[in-house]
Amino acid sequence: MENRIENRIKNRMENRIEISPISNVSEVVIEYVADEGRSKNPSVHVYLEEALMAYMYYKIVERKASVPANEKARARQEYYNERRKANARIKSFTKEEALKTIRKNFKQSPKF
């Protein structure tokens, strides 16, 4: 009995649903929350919010005939720029990576 309880807790922590074949469960209802903004615990990282908003705006105006072409191009460029900045913020650049890059470039430079 204790093992089952530990497995249920472990499965909740791993965000999995497991049903034993010996259980009497005949139906499972799963609620899908499509709007992360309405959920209690959104999973969008703070660094990615601007990129996500820029992407949504870009996709909204992309196929609208009433939006001028230069606004569509600006929205596309803004999305790609925000995505680039978000990727740079998420990825950490350590001192070891900097030294590795410097050493790599030094090895590739011509020696006289």
N, CA, C and O atoms as a Tinker XYZ file with bonds, in Angstrom:
   448  protein
     1  N      0.821000   -1.193000    0.000000    73     2
     2  CA     0.000000    0.000000    0.000000    64     1     3
     3  C      0.870000    1.263000    0.000000    63     2     4     5
     4  O      0.590000    2.213000   -0.732000    81     3
     5  N      1.928000    1.270000    0.827000    73     3     6
     6  CA     2.796000    2.438000    0.886000    64     5     7
     7  C      3.493000    2.669000   -0.450000    63     6     8     9
     8  O      3.684000    3.811000   -0.868000    81     7
     9  N      3.871000    1.582000   -1.116000    73     7    10
    10  CA     4.551000    1.698000   -2.409000    64     9    11
    11  C      3.648000    2.378000   -3.436000    63    10    12    13
    12  O      4.119000    3.193000   -4.229000    81    11
    13  N      2.349000    2.048000   -3.428000    73    11    14
    14  CA     1.410000    2.682000   -4.356000    64    13    15
    15  C      1.337000    4.181000   -4.107000    63    14    16    17
    16  O      1.338000    4.971000   -5.051000    81    15
    17  N      1.274000    4.575000   -2.839000    73    15    18
    18  CA     1.183000    5.993000   -2.504000    64    17    19
    19  C      2.449000    6.710000   -2.942000    63    18    20    21
    20  O      2.373000    7.810000   -3.488000    81    19
    21  N      3.615000    6.107000   -2.713000    73    19    22
    22  CA     4.866000    6.721000   -3.145000    64    21    23
    23  C      4.905000    6.852000   -4.662000    63    22    24    25
    24  O      5.380000    7.862000   -5.181000    81    23
    25  N      4.411000    5.839000   -5.384000    73    23    26
    26  CA     4.394000    5.904000   -6.842000    64    25    27
    27  C      3.467000    7.008000   -7.333000    63    26    28    29
    28  O      3.784000    7.704000   -8.297000    81    27
    29  N      2.320000    7.171000   -6.673000    73    27    30
    30  CA     1.403000    8.240000   -7.081000    64    29    31
    31  C      2.044000    9.605000   -6.888000    63    30    32    33
    32  O      1.933000   10.477000   -7.750000    81    31
    33  N      2.714000    9.789000   -5.759000    73    31    34
    34  CA     3.382000   11.062000   -5.508000    64    33    35
    35  C      4.491000   11.272000   -6.539000    63    34    36    37
    36  O      4.634000   12.366000   -7.084000    81    35
    37  N      5.260000   10.244000   -6.802000    73    35    38
    38  CA     6.342000   10.339000   -7.780000    64    37    39
    39  C      5.777000   10.660000   -9.162000    63    38    40    41
    40  O      6.346000   11.473000   -9.890000    81    39
    41  N      4.687000   10.042000   -9.518000    73    39    42
    42  CA     4.099000   10.281000  -10.825000    64    41    43
    43  C      3.537000   11.693000  -10.939000    63    42    44    45
    44  O      3.587000   12.287000  -12.016000    81    43
    45  N      3.011000   12.233000   -9.861000    73    43    46
    46  CA     2.552000   13.619000   -9.904000    64    45    47
    47  C      3.730000   14.554000  -10.121000    63    46    48    49
    48  O      3.631000   15.529000  -10.867000    81    47
    49  N      4.828000   14.257000   -9.476000    73    47    50
    50  CA     6.003000   15.118000   -9.624000    64    49    51
    51  C      6.577000   15.026000  -11.031000    63    50    52    53
    52  O      7.178000   15.986000  -11.512000    81    51
    53  N      6.406000   13.906000  -11.690000    73    51    54
    54  CA     6.899000   13.725000  -13.055000    64    53    55
    55  C      5.839000   14.080000  -14.097000    63    54    56    57
    56  O      6.069000   13.915000  -15.295000    81    55
    57  N      4.675000   14.568000  -13.648000    73    55    58
    58  CA     3.565000   14.945000  -14.536000    64    57    59
    59  C      3.130000   13.790000  -15.429000    63    58    60    61
    60  O      2.928000   13.956000  -16.632000    81    59
    61  N      2.988000   12.620000  -14.820000    73    59    62
    62  CA     2.530000   11.443000  -15.557000    64    61    63
    63  C      1.291000   10.882000  -14.897000    63    62    64    65
    64  O      1.088000   11.035000  -13.692000    81    63
    65  N      0.467000   10.232000  -15.697000    73    63    66
    66  CA    -0.702000    9.526000  -15.185000    64    65    67
    67  C     -0.499000    8.052000  -15.477000    63    66    68    69
    68  O     -0.331000    7.657000  -16.631000    81    67
    69  N     -0.514000    7.252000  -14.445000    73    67    70
    70  CA    -0.367000    5.814000  -14.611000    64    69    71
    71  C     -1.545000    5.128000  -13.945000    63    70    72    73
    72  O     -1.925000    5.465000  -12.824000    81    71
    73  N     -2.110000    4.176000  -14.637000    73    71    74
    74  CA    -3.246000    3.431000  -14.103000    64    73    75
    75  C     -2.869000    1.961000  -14.084000    63    74    76    77
    76  O     -2.410000    1.400000  -15.079000    81    75
    77  N     -3.070000    1.371000  -12.958000    73    75    78
    78  CA    -2.757000   -0.050000  -12.808000    64    77    79
    79  C     -3.793000   -0.878000  -13.560000    63    78    80    81
    80  O     -4.978000   -0.543000  -13.548000    81    79
    81  N     -3.363000   -1.952000  -14.209000    73    79    82
    82  CA    -4.341000   -2.794000  -14.926000    64    81    83
    83  C     -5.315000   -3.499000  -13.987000    63    82    84    85
    84  O     -6.384000   -3.932000  -14.417000    81    83
    85  N     -4.961000   -3.617000  -12.727000    73    83    86
    86  CA    -5.866000   -4.287000  -11.788000    64    85    87
    87  C     -6.873000   -3.322000  -11.168000    63    86    88    89
    88  O     -7.789000   -3.758000  -10.471000    81    87
    89  N     -6.724000   -2.043000  -11.404000    73    87    90
    90  CA    -7.660000   -1.086000  -10.806000    64    89    91
    91  C     -9.003000   -1.137000  -11.531000    63    90    92    93
    92  O     -9.110000   -1.666000  -12.638000    81    91
    93  N    -10.010000   -0.583000  -10.892000    73    91    94
    94  CA   -11.368000   -0.590000  -11.444000    64    93    95
    95  C    -11.676000    0.698000  -12.206000    63    94    96    97
    96  O    -12.845000    1.042000  -12.381000    81    95
    97  N    -10.672000    1.400000  -12.651000    73    95    98
    98  CA   -10.869000    2.649000  -13.376000    64    97    99
    99  C    -11.278000    2.324000  -14.805000    63    98   100   101
   100  O    -10.585000    1.599000  -15.519000    81    99
   101  N    -12.419000    2.878000  -15.205000    73    99   102
   102  CA   -12.895000    2.623000  -16.568000    64   101   103
   103  C    -12.844000    3.881000  -17.428000    63   102   104   105
   104  O    -12.963000    3.796000  -18.650000    81   103
   105  N    -12.668000    5.054000  -16.804000    73   103   106
   106  CA   -12.681000    6.295000  -17.550000    64   105   107
   107  C    -11.729000    7.295000  -16.897000    63   106   108   109
   108  O    -11.683000    7.420000  -15.673000    81   107
   109  N    -10.974000    8.000000  -17.731000    73   107   110
   110  CA   -10.060000    9.025000  -17.237000    64   109   111
   111  C    -10.421000   10.327000  -17.928000    63   110   112   113
   112  O    -10.536000   10.367000  -19.153000    81   111
   113  N    -10.600000   11.393000  -17.158000    73   111   114
   114  CA   -10.928000   12.706000  -17.705000    64   113   115
   115  C     -9.711000   13.597000  -17.526000    63   114   116   117
   116  O     -9.200000   13.756000  -16.418000    81   115
   117  N     -9.254000   14.176000  -18.631000    73   115   118
   118  CA    -8.083000   15.042000  -18.603000    64   117   119
   119  C     -8.524000   16.428000  -19.054000    63   118   120   121
   120  O     -9.152000   16.578000  -20.102000    81   119
   121  N     -8.193000   17.442000  -18.254000    73   119   122
   122  CA    -8.515000   18.815000  -18.603000    64   121   123
   123  C     -7.293000   19.452000  -19.230000    63   122   124   125
   124  O     -6.210000   19.435000  -18.646000    81   123
   125  N     -7.460000   20.010000  -20.409000    73   123   126
   126  CA    -6.362000   20.653000  -21.111000    64   125   127
   127  C     -6.526000   22.156000  -20.983000    63   126   128   129
   128  O     -7.552000   22.709000  -21.380000    81   127
   129  N     -5.528000   22.814000  -20.434000    73   127   130
   130  CA    -5.558000   24.260000  -20.280000    64   129   131
   131  C     -4.781000   24.855000  -21.442000    63   130   132   133
   132  O     -3.553000   24.774000  -21.482000    81   131
   133  N     -5.492000   25.449000  -22.381000    73   131   134
   134  CA    -4.856000   25.975000  -23.579000    64   133   135
   135  C     -4.263000   27.362000  -23.359000    63   134   136   137
   136  O     -3.259000   27.712000  -23.980000    81   135
   137  N     -4.863000   28.137000  -22.499000    73   135   138
   138  CA    -4.391000   29.498000  -22.268000    64   137   139
   139  C     -3.554000   29.524000  -21.003000    63   138   140   141
   140  O     -4.091000   29.436000  -19.899000    81   139
   141  N     -2.233000   29.643000  -21.157000    73   139   142
   142  CA    -1.338000   29.651000  -19.996000    64   141   143
   143  C     -1.581000   30.858000  -19.109000    63   142   144   145
   144  O     -1.317000   30.804000  -17.908000    81   143
   145  N     -2.082000   31.947000  -19.681000    73   143   146
   146  CA    -2.345000   33.143000  -18.894000    64   145   147
   147  C     -3.460000   32.937000  -17.880000    63   146   148   149
   148  O     -3.483000   33.596000  -16.841000    81   147
   149  N     -4.373000   32.040000  -18.169000    73   147   150
   150  CA    -5.481000   31.766000  -17.253000    64   149   151
   151  C     -5.143000   30.713000  -16.215000    63   150   152   153
   152  O     -5.858000   30.569000  -15.223000    81   151
   153  N     -4.073000   29.982000  -16.427000    73   151   154
   154  CA    -3.725000   28.932000  -15.480000    64   153   155
   155  C     -3.126000   29.544000  -14.221000    63   154   156   157
   156  O     -2.632000   30.672000  -14.237000    81   155
   157  N     -3.177000   28.793000  -13.146000    73   155   158
   158  CA    -2.678000   29.281000  -11.858000    64   157   159
   159  C     -1.160000   29.346000  -11.838000    63   158   160   161
   160  O     -0.581000   30.222000  -11.195000    81   159
   161  N     -0.520000   28.430000  -12.535000    73   159   162
   162  CA     0.928000   28.358000  -12.513000    64   161   163
   163  C      1.444000   28.306000  -13.951000    63   162   164   165
   164  O      1.766000   27.223000  -14.439000    81   163
   165  N      1.531000   29.448000  -14.646000    73   163   166
   166  CA     1.951000   29.404000  -16.055000    64   165   167
   167  C      3.388000   28.930000  -16.196000    63   166   168   169
   168  O      4.224000   29.173000  -15.326000    81   167
   169  N      3.662000   28.255000  -17.292000    73   167   170
   170  CA     4.991000   27.685000  -17.494000    64   169   171
   171  C      5.812000   28.464000  -18.526000    63   170   172   173
   172  O      6.814000   27.949000  -19.022000    81   171
   173  N      5.411000   29.681000  -18.855000    73   171   174
   174  CA     6.180000   30.506000  -19.784000    64   173   175
   175  C      7.223000   31.275000  -18.980000    63   174   176   177
   176  O      6.887000   31.992000  -18.038000    81   175
   177  N      8.471000   31.124000  -19.352000    73   175   178
   178  CA     9.554000   31.793000  -18.648000    64   177   179
   179  C      9.456000   33.304000  -18.868000    63   178   180   181
   180  O      9.005000   33.759000  -19.920000    81   179
   181  N      9.876000   34.062000  -17.885000    73   179   182
   182  CA     9.796000   35.521000  -17.942000    64   181   183
   183  C     10.578000   36.065000  -19.136000    63   182   184   185
   184  O     10.153000   37.027000  -19.775000    81   183
   185  N     11.714000   35.452000  -19.431000    73   183   186
   186  CA    12.532000   35.924000  -20.542000    64   185   187
   187  C     11.869000   35.692000  -21.900000    63   186   188   189
   188  O     12.247000   36.323000  -22.887000    81   187
   189  N     10.891000   34.798000  -21.958000    73   187   190
   190  CA    10.272000   34.451000  -23.229000    64   189   191
   191  C      8.959000   35.177000  -23.486000    63   190   192   193
   192  O      8.377000   35.022000  -24.559000    81   191
   193  N      8.484000   35.959000  -22.538000    73   191   194
   194  CA     7.180000   36.613000  -22.681000    64   193   195
   195  C      7.142000   37.555000  -23.875000    63   194   196   197
   196  O      6.204000   37.505000  -24.671000    81   195
   197  N      8.142000   38.409000  -24.009000    73   195   198
   198  CA     8.161000   39.372000  -25.114000    64   197   199
   199  C      8.203000   38.670000  -26.469000    63   198   200   201
   200  O      7.523000   39.077000  -27.411000    81   199
   201  N      9.003000   37.617000  -26.556000    73   199   202
   202  CA     9.089000   36.873000  -27.818000    64   201   203
   203  C      7.755000   36.216000  -28.146000    63   202   204   205
   204  O      7.351000   36.175000  -29.309000    81   203
   205  N      7.078000   35.709000  -27.144000    73   203   206
   206  CA     5.783000   35.069000  -27.359000    64   205   207
   207  C      4.739000   36.086000  -27.811000    63   206   208   209
   208  O      3.947000   35.803000  -28.709000    81   207
   209  N      4.735000   37.256000  -27.200000    73   207   210
   210  CA     3.778000   38.294000  -27.613000    64   209   211
   211  C      4.073000   38.783000  -29.027000    63   210   212   213
   212  O      3.153000   39.020000  -29.809000    81   211
   213  N      5.352000   38.933000  -29.355000    73   211   214
   214  CA     5.725000   39.351000  -30.707000    64   213   215
   215  C      5.322000   38.290000  -31.730000    63   214   216   217
   216  O      4.891000   38.622000  -32.834000    81   215
   217  N      5.463000   37.020000  -31.364000    73   215   218
   218  CA     5.071000   35.938000  -32.264000    64   217   219
   219  C      3.564000   35.943000  -32.500000    63   218   220   221
   220  O      3.107000   35.784000  -33.632000    81   219
   221  N      2.800000   36.124000  -31.435000    73   219   222
   222  CA     1.340000   36.143000  -31.584000    64   221   223
   223  C      0.909000   37.302000  -32.475000    63   222   224   225
   224  O      0.057000   37.125000  -33.346000    81   223
   225  N      1.484000   38.482000  -32.272000    73   223   226
   226  CA     1.133000   39.631000  -33.109000    64   225   227
   227  C      1.508000   39.369000  -34.566000    63   226   228   229
   228  O      0.739000   39.673000  -35.478000    81   227
   229  N      2.682000   38.808000  -34.775000    73   227   230
   230  CA     3.136000   38.505000  -36.135000    64   229   231
   231  C      2.186000   37.533000  -36.822000    63   230   232   233
   232  O      1.840000   37.726000  -37.987000    81   231
   233  N      1.765000   36.498000  -36.119000    73   231   234
   234  CA     0.864000   35.510000  -36.717000    64   233   235
   235  C     -0.532000   36.066000  -36.941000    63   234   236   237
   236  O     -1.228000   35.634000  -37.859000    81   235
   237  N     -0.952000   37.022000  -36.112000    73   235   238
   238  CA    -2.279000   37.627000  -36.293000    64   237   239
   239  C     -2.303000   38.493000  -37.551000    63   238   240   241
   240  O     -3.247000   38.409000  -38.336000    81   239
   241  N     -1.275000   39.327000  -37.755000    73   239   242
   242  CA    -1.282000   40.256000  -38.890000    64   241   243
   243  C     -0.737000   39.635000  -40.169000    63   242   244   245
   244  O     -0.845000   40.237000  -41.238000    81   243
   245  N     -0.163000   38.461000  -40.082000    73   243   246
   246  CA     0.511000   37.867000  -41.238000    64   245   247
   247  C     -0.402000   37.718000  -42.452000    63   246   248   249
   248  O      0.027000   38.014000  -43.567000    81   247
   249  N     -1.615000   37.279000  -42.281000    73   247   250
   250  CA    -2.498000   36.999000  -43.414000    64   249   251
   251  C     -3.649000   37.990000  -43.568000    63   250   252   253
   252  O     -4.537000   37.778000  -44.393000    81   251
   253  N     -3.644000   39.056000  -42.795000    73   251   254
   254  CA    -4.708000   40.052000  -42.909000    64   253   255
   255  C     -4.434000   40.969000  -44.091000    63   254   256   257
   256  O     -3.335000   41.505000  -44.235000    81   255
   257  N     -5.432000   41.140000  -44.925000    73   255   258
   258  CA    -5.287000   41.996000  -46.100000    64   257   259
   259  C     -5.330000   43.471000  -45.711000    63   258   260   261
   260  O     -4.805000   44.317000  -46.435000    81   259
   261  N     -5.946000   43.787000  -44.581000    73   259   262
   262  CA    -6.080000   45.183000  -44.182000    64   261   263
   263  C     -4.801000   45.754000  -43.554000    63   262   264   265
   264  O     -4.714000   46.960000  -43.319000    81   263
   265  N     -3.823000   44.909000  -43.286000    73   263   266
   266  CA    -2.569000   45.366000  -42.676000    64   265   267
   267  C     -1.551000   45.610000  -43.791000    63   266   268   269
   268  O     -1.353000   44.750000  -44.649000    81   267
   269  N     -0.903000   46.781000  -43.782000    73   267   270
   270  CA     0.087000   47.075000  -44.835000    64   269   271
   271  C      1.278000   46.119000  -44.785000    63   270   272   273
   272  O      1.596000   45.554000  -43.738000    81   271
   273  N      1.920000   45.953000  -45.920000    73   271   274
   274  CA     3.044000   45.017000  -46.032000    64   273   275
   275  C      4.216000   45.433000  -45.154000    63   274   276   277
   276  O      4.909000   44.578000  -44.603000    81   275
   277  N      4.447000   46.746000  -45.016000    73   275   278
   278  CA     5.569000   47.168000  -44.182000    64   277   279
   279  C      5.317000   46.853000  -42.704000    63   278   280   281
   280  O      6.267000   46.576000  -41.972000    81   279
   281  N      4.062000   46.888000  -42.249000    73   279   282
   282  CA     3.744000   46.515000  -40.872000    64   281   283
   283  C      3.935000   45.016000  -40.668000    63   282   284   285
   284  O      4.390000   44.594000  -39.604000    81   283
   285  N      3.599000   44.212000  -41.662000    73   283   286
   286  CA     3.831000   42.763000  -41.583000    64   285   287
   287  C      5.327000   42.472000  -41.505000    63   286   288   289
   288  O      5.757000   41.628000  -40.719000    81   287
   289  N      6.117000   43.167000  -42.314000    73   287   290
   290  CA     7.572000   42.970000  -42.303000    64   289   291
   291  C      8.165000   43.415000  -40.970000    63   290   292   293
   292  O      9.065000   42.764000  -40.439000    81   291
   293  N      7.652000   44.539000  -40.423000    73   291   294
   294  CA     8.133000   45.008000  -39.132000    64   293   295
   295  C      7.789000   44.026000  -38.024000    63   294   296   297
   296  O      8.608000   43.775000  -37.140000    81   295
   297  N      6.567000   43.462000  -38.066000    73   295   298
   298  CA     6.154000   42.490000  -37.051000    64   297   299
   299  C      7.010000   41.229000  -37.141000    63   298   300   301
   300  O      7.390000   40.659000  -36.118000    81   299
   301  N      7.310000   40.800000  -38.351000    73   299   302
   302  CA     8.160000   39.617000  -38.537000    64   301   303
   303  C      9.568000   39.873000  -38.000000    63   302   304   305
   304  O     10.137000   39.037000  -37.298000    81   303
   305  N     10.119000   41.032000  -38.337000    73   303   306
   306  CA    11.460000   41.374000  -37.874000    64   305   307
   307  C     11.499000   41.503000  -36.350000    63   306   308   309
   308  O     12.460000   41.076000  -35.711000    81   307
   309  N     10.459000   42.087000  -35.780000    73   307   310
   310  CA    10.378000   42.242000  -34.322000    64   309   311
   311  C     10.322000   40.883000  -33.643000    63   310   312   313
   312  O     10.957000   40.678000  -32.608000    81   311
   313  N      9.563000   39.948000  -34.221000    73   311   314
   314  CA     9.481000   38.601000  -33.647000    64   313   315
   315  C     10.847000   37.910000  -33.664000    63   314   316   317
   316  O     11.278000   37.351000  -32.655000    81   315
   317  N     11.520000   37.951000  -34.810000    73   315   318
   318  CA    12.819000   37.277000  -34.899000    64   317   319
   319  C     13.852000   37.931000  -33.975000    63   318   320   321
   320  O     14.700000   37.239000  -33.412000    81   319
   321  N     13.787000   39.235000  -33.819000    73   319   322
   322  CA    14.702000   39.924000  -32.917000    64   321   323
   323  C     14.423000   39.547000  -31.461000    63   322   324   325
   324  O     15.357000   39.293000  -30.699000    81   323
   325  N     13.147000   39.508000  -31.068000    73   323   326
   326  CA    12.784000   39.126000  -29.701000    64   325   327
   327  C     13.154000   37.664000  -29.425000    63   326   328   329
   328  O     13.585000   37.326000  -28.323000    81   327
   329  N     12.986000   36.812000  -30.424000    73   327   330
   330  CA    13.358000   35.407000  -30.256000    64   329   331
   331  C     14.868000   35.257000  -30.063000    63   330   332   333
   332  O     15.322000   34.462000  -29.239000    81   331
   333  N     15.627000   36.016000  -30.817000    73   331   334
   334  CA    17.081000   35.993000  -30.676000    64   333   335
   335  C     17.504000   36.459000  -29.283000    63   334   336   337
   336  O     18.367000   35.848000  -28.653000    81   335
   337  N     16.894000   37.535000  -28.811000    73   335   338
   338  CA    17.222000   38.044000  -27.476000    64   337   339
   339  C     16.811000   37.057000  -26.393000    63   338   340   341
   340  O     17.535000   36.882000  -25.413000    81   339
   341  N     15.657000   36.410000  -26.552000    73   339   342
   342  CA    15.200000   35.431000  -25.558000    64   341   343
   343  C     16.141000   34.237000  -25.504000    63   342   344   345
   344  O     16.463000   33.751000  -24.420000    81   343
   345  N     16.582000   33.764000  -26.657000    73   343   346
   346  CA    17.538000   32.654000  -26.678000    64   345   347
   347  C     18.838000   33.033000  -25.986000    63   346   348   349
   348  O     19.419000   32.225000  -25.260000    81   347
   349  N     19.294000   34.253000  -26.206000    73   347   350
   350  CA    20.529000   34.709000  -25.571000    64   349   351
   351  C     20.359000   34.809000  -24.054000    63   350   352   353
   352  O     21.292000   34.516000  -23.307000    81   351
   353  N     19.184000   35.217000  -23.602000    73   351   354
   354  CA    18.950000   35.334000  -22.164000    64   353   355
   355  C     18.839000   33.971000  -21.491000    63   354   356   357
   356  O     19.307000   33.790000  -20.367000    81   355
   357  N     18.227000   33.022000  -22.169000    73   355   358
   358  CA    18.022000   31.696000  -21.584000    64   357   359
   359  C     19.338000   30.933000  -21.489000    63   358   360   361
   360  O     19.626000   30.304000  -20.471000    81   359
   361  N     20.127000   30.990000  -22.541000    73   359   362
   362  CA    21.392000   30.257000  -22.553000    64   361   363
   363  C     22.415000   31.009000  -21.706000    63   362   364   365
   364  O     22.627000   32.208000  -21.889000    81   363
   365  N     23.028000   30.307000  -20.800000    73   363   366
   366  CA    24.028000   30.956000  -19.955000    64   365   367
   367  C     25.400000   30.857000  -20.625000    63   366   368   369
   368  O     25.743000   29.832000  -21.213000    81   367
   369  N     26.165000   31.924000  -20.528000    73   367   370
   370  CA    27.504000   31.975000  -21.092000    64   369   371
   371  C     28.474000   32.037000  -19.926000    63   370   372   373
   372  O     28.550000   33.049000  -19.228000    81   371
   373  N     29.212000   30.963000  -19.712000    73   371   374
   374  CA    30.084000   30.873000  -18.555000    64   373   375
   375  C     31.504000   31.315000  -18.900000    63   374   376   377
   376  O     31.859000   31.492000  -20.066000    81   375
   377  N     32.283000   31.482000  -17.870000    73   375   378
   378  CA    33.676000   31.872000  -18.038000    64   377   379
   379  C     34.445000   30.789000  -18.801000    63   378   380   381
   380  O     35.303000   31.095000  -19.630000    81   379
   381  N     34.130000   29.525000  -18.515000    73   379   382
   382  CA    34.807000   28.416000  -19.197000    64   381   383
   383  C     34.525000   28.435000  -20.697000    63   382   384   385
   384  O     35.421000   28.166000  -21.499000    81   383
   385  N     33.280000   28.751000  -21.084000    73   383   386
   386  CA    32.940000   28.822000  -22.501000    64   385   387
   387  C     33.692000   29.971000  -23.186000    63   386   388   389
   388  O     34.121000   29.837000  -24.332000    81   387
   389  N     33.847000   31.080000  -22.494000    73   387   390
   390  CA    34.588000   32.211000  -23.053000    64   389   391
   391  C     36.053000   31.834000  -23.267000    63   390   392   393
   392  O     36.626000   32.125000  -24.317000    81   391
   393  N     36.654000   31.189000  -22.271000    73   391   394
   394  CA    38.045000   30.770000  -22.410000    64   393   395
   395  C     38.212000   29.738000  -23.525000    63   394   396   397
   396  O     39.198000   29.765000  -24.261000    81   395
   397  N     37.252000   28.838000  -23.642000    73   395   398
   398  CA    37.303000   27.826000  -24.702000    64   397   399
   399  C     37.255000   28.485000  -26.082000    63   398   400   401
   400  O     37.980000   28.084000  -26.993000    81   399
   401  N     36.402000   29.494000  -26.231000    73   399   402
   402  CA    36.295000   30.208000  -27.505000    64   401   403
   403  C     37.583000   30.964000  -27.817000    63   402   404   405
   404  O     38.046000   30.967000  -28.958000    81   403
   405  N     38.156000   31.600000  -26.808000    73   403   406
   406  CA    39.411000   32.332000  -27.015000    64   405   407
   407  C     40.522000   31.372000  -27.431000    63   406   408   409
   408  O     41.277000   31.660000  -28.360000    81   407
   409  N     40.625000   30.230000  -26.747000    73   407   410
   410  CA    41.660000   29.241000  -27.086000    64   409   411
   411  C     41.459000   28.700000  -28.498000    63   410   412   413
   412  O     42.419000   28.519000  -29.246000    81   411
   413  N     40.220000   28.447000  -28.847000    73   411   414
   414  CA    39.914000   27.916000  -30.174000    64   413   415
   415  C     40.334000   28.915000  -31.242000    63   414   416   417
   416  O     40.954000   28.532000  -32.234000    81   415
   417  N     40.005000   30.189000  -31.053000    73   415   418
   418  CA    40.385000   31.219000  -32.017000    64   417   419
   419  C     41.890000   31.409000  -32.067000    63   418   420   421
   420  O     42.445000   31.688000  -33.130000    81   419
   421  N     42.553000   31.264000  -30.936000    73   419   422
   422  CA    44.005000   31.419000  -30.920000    64   421   423
   423  C     44.669000   30.294000  -31.705000    63   422   424   425
   424  O     45.636000   30.530000  -32.430000    81   423
   425  N     44.155000   29.067000  -31.564000    73   423   426
   426  CA    44.725000   27.934000  -32.293000    64   425   427
   427  C     44.525000   28.081000  -33.785000    63   426   428   429
   428  O     45.335000   27.586000  -34.568000    81   427
   429  N     43.461000   28.754000  -34.194000    73   427   430
   430  CA    43.162000   28.897000  -35.619000    64   429   431
   431  C     43.907000   30.063000  -36.266000    63   430   432   433
   432  O     43.947000   30.166000  -37.492000    81   431
   433  N     44.488000   30.928000  -35.465000    73   431   434
   434  CA    45.166000   32.093000  -36.021000    64   433   435
   435  C     46.520000   31.671000  -36.604000    63   434   436   437
   436  O     47.149000   30.740000  -36.103000    81   435
   437  N     46.966000   32.359000  -37.666000    73   435   438
   438  CA    48.263000   32.001000  -38.269000    64   437   439
   439  C     49.423000   32.392000  -37.353000    63   438   440   441
   440  O     49.393000   33.440000  -36.708000    81   439
   441  N     50.425000   31.551000  -37.307000    73   439   442
   442  CA    51.616000   31.796000  -36.492000    64   441   443
   443  C     52.757000   32.200000  -37.421000    63   442   444   445
   444  O     52.991000   31.553000  -38.442000    81   443
   445  N     53.465000   33.269000  -37.066000    73   443   446
   446  CA    54.576000   33.742000  -37.889000    64   445   447
   447  C     55.889000   33.482000  -37.194000    63   446   448
   448  O     56.947000   33.811000  -37.730000    81   447
